[in-house]
């Protein structure tokens, strides 16, 4: 497993890229802010560290950023859809969709935002980039990113982050959607995992997990109910009422060039580890 200190040394041509992978509300954006990394669309210095977030290309707010990289043939048409790069899929049902020379670049099944993130990285002036996404789809478009951080928050911290976000009205999140993302990456185990593959410090019981999940319910999200919660607990692999569990990365999601970063109760601990050992004097 590669060490964190090696990550910033991985260059892609004259550019350096890191992937912050992890569920929504895991702490990726918080980590970037604490490292004084700025959103690319607010950056003024091409040599400073910038973050390219998949959310930057979503919905109406990200439309102009998407249109910037859509081929001129489809820009007018693309204003009616979420992502012009998917024009080929639309053309299957509508022959009137304009020709798009870029559409073959879309990889089926990926979040289309990843294509736009890749364009900003490849064509923008930025030399040092952090990709912030809930998946690793960017690797399909920038395949030579050899190292990535998987930011993992224990579920109780993640739920607390969701509540704080929702209380502020800052891009509210349905806990159900975030937990669905969690299931794609993690599973429960009765064997305490090592730091490189799981969270060895947060022990879990079925009763405690259900209490945490039930406390996060809200009338705002009626589909996040007890039935969903029971199904989530079962799907993640917590089935024994009397056993102690821990969380590990699924074998199907784990990779040798991935560094797992476990968020702690005092978030300054893991932030300072990254900042002091791997980022200070590299953020000029």
C-alpha positions as CSV (number, residue, x, y, z in Angstrom):
1,X,0.0,0.0,0.0
2,X,1.5,3.3,-1.1
3,X,2.3,5.9,1.6
4,X,0.7,9.3,1.8
5,X,4.0,11.2,1.4
6,X,4.4,9.6,-2.0
7,X,1.1,11.0,-3.4
8,X,2.2,14.5,-4.1
9,X,5.2,13.3,-6.0
10,X,3.0,11.7,-8.7
11,X,3.1,13.9,-11.8
12,X,0.9,13.7,-14.9
13,X,3.1,15.5,-17.4
14,X,3.6,18.9,-15.7
15,X,0.5,18.4,-13.7
16,X,-0.2,16.7,-10.4
17,X,-3.5,15.1,-9.5
18,X,-5.0,13.5,-6.4
19,X,-8.4,11.9,-6.1
20,X,-10.4,12.5,-2.9
21,X,-12.9,9.6,-3.2
22,X,-15.6,9.0,-0.6
23,X,-19.3,9.3,0.1
24,X,-21.0,12.6,0.3
25,X,-20.6,14.1,3.8
26,X,-17.5,12.0,4.5
27,X,-15.4,15.2,4.9
28,X,-13.7,15.6,1.5
29,X,-14.6,19.2,1.0
30,X,-13.8,20.0,4.6
31,X,-10.4,18.4,4.1
32,X,-9.7,20.5,1.0
33,X,-10.7,23.7,2.8
34,X,-8.4,22.9,5.8
35,X,-5.6,22.4,3.3
36,X,-6.3,25.8,1.8
37,X,-7.2,24.3,-1.5
38,X,-9.6,26.5,-3.4
39,X,-12.3,25.7,-6.0
40,X,-10.8,26.0,-9.5
41,X,-13.5,28.5,-10.5
42,X,-12.3,30.9,-7.7
43,X,-8.6,30.4,-8.3
44,X,-6.4,33.1,-9.6
45,X,-3.0,31.4,-9.6
46,X,-2.5,28.4,-11.9
47,X,0.3,27.2,-9.6
48,X,-1.8,26.9,-6.5
49,X,-3.6,23.8,-5.4
50,X,-7.2,23.8,-6.7
51,X,-10.1,21.4,-6.2
52,X,-12.3,20.2,-9.1
53,X,-15.5,18.9,-7.5
54,X,-18.1,16.8,-9.4
55,X,-20.8,19.1,-7.9
56,X,-19.2,22.0,-9.8
57,X,-20.7,20.6,-13.0
58,X,-24.1,19.6,-11.8
59,X,-27.5,21.2,-12.2
60,X,-28.1,24.8,-13.4
61,X,-25.2,26.3,-11.4
62,X,-22.8,24.1,-13.3
63,X,-24.3,24.6,-16.8
64,X,-21.9,27.3,-18.0
65,X,-19.0,25.2,-16.8
66,X,-20.3,22.2,-18.8
67,X,-21.1,24.3,-21.9
68,X,-17.6,25.6,-22.0
69,X,-16.4,22.1,-22.8
70,X,-19.3,20.9,-24.9
71,X,-18.7,20.9,-28.7
72,X,-20.2,24.1,-30.3
73,X,-22.5,21.8,-32.4
74,X,-24.5,20.9,-29.3
75,X,-24.3,23.8,-26.9
76,X,-27.8,25.1,-27.7
77,X,-29.2,21.6,-27.4
78,X,-27.2,20.9,-24.2
79,X,-28.9,23.7,-22.4
80,X,-32.0,21.5,-22.2
81,X,-30.2,18.5,-20.6
82,X,-27.9,17.8,-17.6
83,X,-24.8,16.9,-19.7
84,X,-24.2,17.4,-23.4
85,X,-21.5,14.6,-23.4
86,X,-24.3,12.1,-23.2
87,X,-25.8,13.3,-26.5
88,X,-25.0,9.9,-28.1
89,X,-27.4,8.2,-25.7
90,X,-30.1,10.7,-26.5
91,X,-29.6,10.2,-30.2
92,X,-30.6,6.5,-29.9
93,X,-34.1,7.7,-29.3
94,X,-34.1,11.0,-31.1
95,X,-32.3,11.3,-34.5
96,X,-32.7,15.1,-34.3
97,X,-30.0,15.4,-31.6
98,X,-27.1,17.4,-33.2
99,X,-23.9,15.6,-34.1
100,X,-21.3,15.7,-31.3
101,X,-17.7,14.8,-32.2
102,X,-16.9,14.3,-28.5
103,X,-19.8,11.9,-27.6
104,X,-17.7,8.8,-28.1
105,X,-15.5,9.9,-25.2
106,X,-18.4,9.2,-22.7
107,X,-17.9,6.0,-20.8
108,X,-21.2,4.2,-20.3
109,X,-22.3,4.0,-16.7
110,X,-20.1,6.8,-15.4
111,X,-21.3,10.0,-13.9
112,X,-21.0,12.5,-16.8
113,X,-19.6,15.1,-14.5
114,X,-16.4,13.1,-14.5
115,X,-15.9,13.9,-18.2
116,X,-16.2,17.6,-17.5
117,X,-13.8,17.3,-14.5
118,X,-11.3,15.7,-16.8
119,X,-11.6,18.4,-19.4
120,X,-11.0,21.1,-16.8
121,X,-7.9,19.3,-15.6
122,X,-6.5,18.6,-19.1
123,X,-7.4,22.0,-20.7
124,X,-7.4,24.3,-17.8
125,X,-4.2,26.1,-16.5
126,X,-4.1,24.3,-13.2
127,X,-0.9,22.5,-12.3
128,X,-1.9,20.9,-9.0
129,X,-5.4,19.5,-8.8
130,X,-7.5,17.6,-6.2
131,X,-10.5,15.7,-7.7
132,X,-13.4,15.6,-5.2
133,X,-16.0,13.0,-6.1
134,X,-18.2,10.3,-4.5
135,X,-16.8,7.7,-6.9
136,X,-13.6,6.9,-8.8
137,X,-15.2,7.5,-12.2
138,X,-12.6,10.1,-13.0
139,X,-10.1,7.3,-13.4
140,X,-11.9,6.3,-16.6
141,X,-11.1,9.7,-18.1
142,X,-7.7,10.4,-16.5
143,X,-6.4,6.8,-16.2
144,X,-2.9,7.7,-15.1
145,X,-3.9,9.0,-11.7
146,X,-2.0,6.3,-9.9
147,X,-2.8,7.4,-6.3
148,X,-6.0,8.3,-4.5
149,X,-7.2,9.0,-1.0
150,X,-10.4,7.2,0.1
151,X,-11.8,9.5,2.8
152,X,-13.9,7.4,5.3
153,X,-16.0,8.8,8.1
154,X,-17.7,6.5,10.6
155,X,-21.4,6.5,10.0
156,X,-22.2,8.5,13.2
157,X,-19.8,11.3,12.0
158,X,-21.2,11.1,8.5
159,X,-24.8,11.4,9.8
160,X,-23.7,14.4,12.0
161,X,-22.2,16.0,8.9
162,X,-25.4,15.5,7.0
163,X,-27.4,17.1,9.8
164,X,-25.1,20.1,10.0
165,X,-25.3,20.5,6.2
166,X,-29.1,20.2,6.2
167,X,-29.6,22.6,9.1
168,X,-27.6,25.2,7.2
169,X,-29.5,24.5,4.0
170,X,-26.2,24.1,2.3
171,X,-26.9,21.6,-0.5
172,X,-29.1,19.4,1.7
173,X,-28.5,15.6,1.6
174,X,-31.0,12.8,2.0
175,X,-29.3,10.3,4.4
176,X,-30.6,7.4,2.3
177,X,-28.7,8.6,-0.7
178,X,-25.5,9.0,1.2
179,X,-25.9,5.6,2.9
180,X,-26.5,4.0,-0.6
181,X,-23.1,5.4,-1.6
182,X,-21.6,4.0,1.6
183,X,-22.8,0.5,0.7
184,X,-21.0,0.6,-2.6
185,X,-17.6,1.0,-0.9
186,X,-17.8,-0.6,2.6
187,X,-19.0,-3.6,4.5
188,X,-19.0,-4.8,8.1
189,X,-16.7,-7.4,9.5
190,X,-16.3,-9.2,12.8
191,X,-12.5,-9.1,12.5
192,X,-10.8,-5.8,13.5
193,X,-9.3,-4.5,10.2
194,X,-6.0,-2.8,9.8
195,X,-5.8,1.0,9.1
196,X,-5.0,0.4,5.5
197,X,-8.2,-1.5,4.7
198,X,-10.7,-0.4,7.4
199,X,-11.5,1.5,10.5
200,X,-10.1,-0.4,13.5
201,X,-11.1,2.2,16.1
202,X,-14.9,2.4,15.7
203,X,-16.6,-0.7,17.0
204,X,-20.3,-1.2,16.1
205,X,-23.2,-3.2,17.4
206,X,-26.5,-3.8,15.6
207,X,-28.4,-2.0,18.3
208,X,-26.1,1.0,18.4
209,X,-26.1,1.3,14.6
210,X,-29.9,1.3,14.5
211,X,-30.1,3.9,17.2
212,X,-27.7,6.2,15.2
213,X,-29.6,5.7,12.0
214,X,-33.0,6.2,13.5
215,X,-32.0,9.4,15.2
216,X,-31.1,10.8,11.8
217,X,-34.7,10.5,10.5
218,X,-36.5,13.6,9.3
219,X,-39.9,14.4,7.9
220,X,-38.1,16.1,5.0
221,X,-37.1,12.6,3.7
222,X,-39.9,10.2,4.3
223,X,-38.2,7.5,2.2
224,X,-35.5,7.3,4.9
225,X,-37.6,5.2,7.2
226,X,-37.2,2.3,9.5
227,X,-37.8,-0.2,6.7
228,X,-34.9,1.3,4.8
229,X,-32.7,1.4,7.9
230,X,-33.3,-2.2,8.7
231,X,-32.4,-3.1,5.1
232,X,-29.3,-1.0,5.2
233,X,-28.0,-2.7,8.4
234,X,-28.7,-6.1,6.8
235,X,-27.0,-5.2,3.5
236,X,-23.9,-3.9,5.1
237,X,-23.5,-7.2,6.9
238,X,-24.5,-6.5,10.5
239,X,-26.7,-9.5,11.2
240,X,-25.9,-10.8,14.7
241,X,-27.5,-8.9,17.6
242,X,-24.7,-9.9,20.0
243,X,-21.6,-9.5,17.8
244,X,-19.2,-6.6,17.6
245,X,-18.4,-5.3,14.1
246,X,-16.0,-3.0,12.3
247,X,-16.1,-1.4,8.9
248,X,-13.7,-2.3,6.1
249,X,-13.4,-1.4,2.4
250,X,-15.0,-4.0,0.1
251,X,-12.4,-6.1,-1.6
252,X,-14.0,-5.2,-4.9
253,X,-13.3,-1.5,-4.2
254,X,-9.9,-1.7,-2.6
255,X,-6.8,-1.1,-4.8
256,X,-3.1,-1.2,-4.1
257,X,-2.6,2.5,-5.0
258,X,-5.3,3.7,-2.6
259,X,-4.7,5.3,0.7
260,X,-7.5,4.9,3.2
261,X,-7.9,8.0,5.5
262,X,-10.1,7.4,8.5
263,X,-11.8,10.6,9.8
264,X,-11.6,10.8,13.6
265,X,-13.8,12.4,16.3
266,X,-11.4,15.3,16.5
267,X,-11.1,16.1,12.9
268,X,-7.9,18.1,13.5
269,X,-5.9,15.0,14.1
270,X,-6.2,13.5,10.6
271,X,-6.2,17.0,8.9
272,X,-3.0,17.9,10.7
273,X,-1.3,14.6,9.7
274,X,-1.9,15.4,6.1
275,X,-1.2,19.1,6.4
276,X,2.0,18.8,8.4
277,X,3.6,15.8,6.8
278,X,2.5,16.1,3.2
279,X,1.1,19.5,2.3
280,X,3.0,22.3,4.1
281,X,5.4,24.1,1.8
282,X,3.7,22.4,-1.2
283,X,0.8,24.8,-1.4
284,X,2.6,27.8,-2.9
